[in-house]
Amino acid sequence: DAAAYVCWALARTQSKEEMRGAVLKLAPILMTTACYDREVNCRRAAAAAFQESVGRLGEFPHGIDILTIADYFTVSLRKAAYIDVAPQVAAFPGYHVYFARHLLEKKLRHWEKSVREL
């Protein structure tokens, strides 16, 4: 939650030029969090940071298209975020590797059974 707030604040305070090198890494990380975090507040915060970054920086790959799929409301329910939203976002170039890596490294061995089962 706090990390997403930092990303949101960076989008509001830094110029496009200052953020140019970070956006290619930041965009898929925020979307991975927005789709796969266990906590609704973290998913929503990451989605809000992504939206703010797309709006202010305009440099996020496929930003507008992704915003029509993944927003504050569509990531609110964990099952919907995992089953409906994540596959659509992962279909965009530059996102699928981050999503697959996250699932393989974090979710397959997650301590909570319901997360592993999703």
N, C-alpha and C positions, 0 to 999 in steps of 0.2 A: 504494500500500500504506500509506504513512504517512498520507495524507489520510483513508483509511478508518479507520485507527486513531484519528485525532483525532475523527472522527464517533462511533466506538464509545465513546471516552472521554467525549465530551459527553453521550451518552445515559446514561452511568453517573453523571455528576457534576452534571448540571443538572436543574432541576425542569421539569415539564410547562409551567408558566407561562413560564419563561425560554426554552424551546425552541419555544413555540407558533408564533411568526412564521417560524421556519426550516423547520419540518417539511414544508410544502407544496413547498418548493424542494429540500430535502435528499432526500426519498424518491425522486423519479424520477432524480435524479443518481446516487444509490447503486445503484439498479437498472440504470441504463444501464451503469455500471461493472461491476456483477456479471454482466451478460450479454455485454458487448461488449469488455471489456478484453482485450488480447492475452495478458497474463500470468495464469496460473492463480492465483498468489498474490494478485494484485490483485482478481480476480473473487471469490475466496473471502473476502478481507478485506471487500469491499464487502457481500457477502451476510451476513457475520457482523455487520457494523455495522448493516445494515438490521434483522436479526433482534433485535439488542439494543435498538434504538430502538423497534421495535414492542412488545417486551416491557416495557420500562421506561416509555416515554412514552405508548404506546397511541394516539397521534394520527396515525400515518402512514395516509394514505388507502389503504383496501383492504389494510391491512397483513397481517392474518391470512390472507386469501385468497391474497395473493401469496406468503406464506411456504410455503404448501402446494405452490407451483409452483417457486419459486426458493429454494434453500437452498445451504448449503455444498457439498453433494454434487452437486446437479443442475447447478451451474454449473462443475463441475470440468473437464469436457471442453468444449473451445472450440466444437466443431461442435454439440454438444447445446445449449450455452448460446445460440448464435446461431439455430439452426434450430428447436429445440423450446421452450426456455424464453422467449426474448425475445418471440416473437409473442403468447404467452399473457399475459405481463405487460403488453405494449403495448396489449392490448385493454381494460385498465382505464382509466376516465376519469382524465385528468391525467398519464398516462404516455406516450401515443402520440406527442405532439408532441416530447417530449424524445428519444424513441427515433428518430423519423424525422429530426430535426435532426442527431443524432449520426451516423447513417448517411450522410446527405447531405454533412455538413461534414467528417467525419473518415475514414470507412471507404472511401468511393468513391475517394479519392486516397491511401489508405494505402501506405506504401513497401513493405510486404510483400505479395507477390502472393496468398498463401494467405488473407490477411485480406480483401483486395478481393474474392476469389472467393466467400467465404462469403456 
